[in-house]
Amino acid sequence: MESIYTNKHDYPKVNEERGSEFWHREYTKKKLQRFEGILEIPGTSLNYHFNGATLNIPTSFPIDDRSWWKKRVYFVIGFSWAGPKAYDVSLEKPSSMQE
């Protein structure tokens, strides 16, 4: 798995658009792995389960839509100065994860 580093000079609108366009580019979809977790109340973190352990990962932005809370979501793990964060959280299972 590779990492993608971006800064405002490479993608000037990433911060303004919350990265929506960035996450849907073919290059990005091919390079980043998606994970599955459960969005916790009040939409500021999610739980990712693996090998019998659970990681609580903050979302990059609060998800205020209550219909998402306690639901299965798909996301990309990124890293900030504050630690890992869940980016591009979605209810739809990505086609790359289809079995």
C-alpha positions as CSV (number, residue, x, y, z in Angstrom):
1,M,0.0,0.0,0.0
2,E,1.2,3.5,-0.8
3,S,0.6,6.8,0.8
4,I,-0.5,10.0,-0.8
5,Y,0.7,13.3,0.5
6,T,-1.1,16.4,-0.6
7,N,-0.6,20.0,0.2
8,K,-2.5,23.1,-0.8
9,H,-0.1,23.7,-3.7
10,D,-0.9,20.3,-5.3
11,Y,-4.7,20.4,-4.6
12,P,-5.7,24.0,-3.8
13,K,-9.4,23.2,-3.3
14,V,-9.0,20.1,-1.0
15,N,-9.6,22.1,2.2
16,E,-12.4,24.2,0.8
17,E,-14.3,21.2,-0.6
18,R,-13.5,19.0,2.3
19,G,-11.7,16.8,-0.3
20,S,-14.8,15.5,-2.0
21,E,-13.3,15.8,-5.5
22,F,-9.9,14.5,-4.4
23,W,-11.4,11.3,-2.9
24,H,-13.2,10.4,-6.2
25,R,-10.3,10.8,-8.5
26,E,-9.2,7.4,-10.1
27,Y,-5.6,7.9,-9.0
28,T,-6.7,8.3,-5.4
29,K,-9.2,5.4,-5.4
30,K,-6.5,3.1,-6.8
31,K,-3.8,4.1,-4.2
32,L,-5.7,4.2,-0.9
33,Q,-7.2,1.3,1.0
34,R,-10.7,1.6,2.4
35,F,-11.7,0.3,5.8
36,E,-15.0,-0.6,7.4
37,G,-16.2,0.6,10.8
38,I,-19.2,1.7,12.8
39,L,-19.9,5.4,13.2
40,E,-20.4,6.3,16.9
41,I,-22.7,8.9,18.4
42,P,-22.4,11.9,18.0
43,G,-20.7,11.4,14.6
44,T,-17.2,12.5,15.7
45,S,-15.5,9.1,15.7
46,L,-15.9,5.5,14.5
47,N,-14.8,2.1,15.7
48,Y,-12.6,0.0,13.5
49,H,-12.4,-3.7,14.5
50,F,-9.5,-5.9,13.6
51,N,-7.8,-9.0,15.1
52,G,-10.1,-8.9,18.2
53,A,-9.1,-5.3,19.0
54,T,-11.1,-2.1,18.5
55,L,-9.6,1.3,17.5
56,N,-11.6,4.4,18.0
57,I,-10.7,6.8,15.2
58,P,-11.9,10.4,15.1
59,T,-13.6,11.6,11.9
60,S,-12.0,14.4,9.9
61,F,-15.2,16.3,10.1
62,P,-18.2,15.8,12.4
63,I,-21.1,13.8,10.8
64,D,-24.2,15.5,12.0
65,D,-26.7,13.3,10.1
66,R,-28.1,11.1,12.9
67,S,-29.3,8.5,10.5
68,W,-25.6,7.6,10.0
69,W,-24.9,7.0,13.7
70,K,-24.4,3.4,14.7
71,K,-24.3,2.4,11.0
72,R,-21.6,0.6,9.1
73,V,-19.4,3.1,7.2
74,Y,-16.4,3.0,4.9
75,F,-13.4,5.3,5.1
76,V,-9.8,6.0,4.5
77,I,-7.4,6.3,7.4
78,G,-5.2,9.4,7.2
79,F,-2.9,11.1,9.6
80,S,-2.9,14.6,11.1
81,W,-0.8,16.3,13.7
82,A,-3.4,15.1,16.2
83,G,-3.1,11.5,15.1
84,P,-5.1,9.2,12.8
85,K,-8.4,10.4,11.4
86,A,-11.1,8.8,9.2
87,Y,-11.5,10.6,5.9
88,D,-14.1,10.4,3.2
89,V,-16.6,8.5,5.4
90,S,-19.4,7.0,3.4
91,L,-22.4,4.7,3.8
92,E,-21.9,3.1,0.4
93,K,-19.5,0.1,0.1
94,P,-16.9,1.0,-2.4
95,S,-16.7,-1.2,-5.5
96,S,-13.1,-2.1,-4.7
97,M,-14.4,-3.8,-1.5
98,Q,-17.1,-5.8,-3.2
99,E,-16.8,-9.6,-2.8
